Amino acid sequence: MAWSAPLGAEFEREHGVTESDWLATLRGAVGAHPLTLGEGRAEVAIGAAGRLELRWQVLPARAIALMRMPRLQVAYRFSGLSAEQQAGFLHYFDLFMQRGGG
């Protein structure tokens, strides 16, 4: 996963991961921030007034020759945070969610 500055308070990303793997790593990716999980959604409390809402849906696997890659479409919505605070949170989040590579 390449790191990039958020595209504003709301944006979407496609992750090459199963929903069960996403859920298994989500708690670690938010660090010490409180996390509330629901069906296809999560909410992260960031500081006194900040919040990140995550909503996801499973997409059909991407097929490349005989390989199949799982896909998850995730919508991010920040509130109560500056652009710098969002970027700081996402930097850690992205590092934690990074898989494979080298």
Phi, psi and omega in degrees: 000129176275145179268138177213155177296147178300153182269028184119191183288337180230132177200169179233151176223151172254127180250137177272072186207153173281161178297322180294321176292320177303311182293325180293330182258348185299316181302317179290326183292334180269000177064224183276001182288137178299138183235130175243125182254146173218183180292109178070021181204161175206155176228134181241125174273126183238106181071199185288323186232357184274154181207145172234123174257131177242133174228137182222158174217145179282131177255161174300147180299146175273130181255126175231107188054239180267356181276143175236126180245125178294154179223142177225123177269122184238127175261131180250134175221110177268148170213149177073016180231148174284167177300323179293320178294320177299313181297320178297316178296313183294329179301310179295314181305311182295319177299319181291322182280347182299135183232144176062216179070189181187000000 
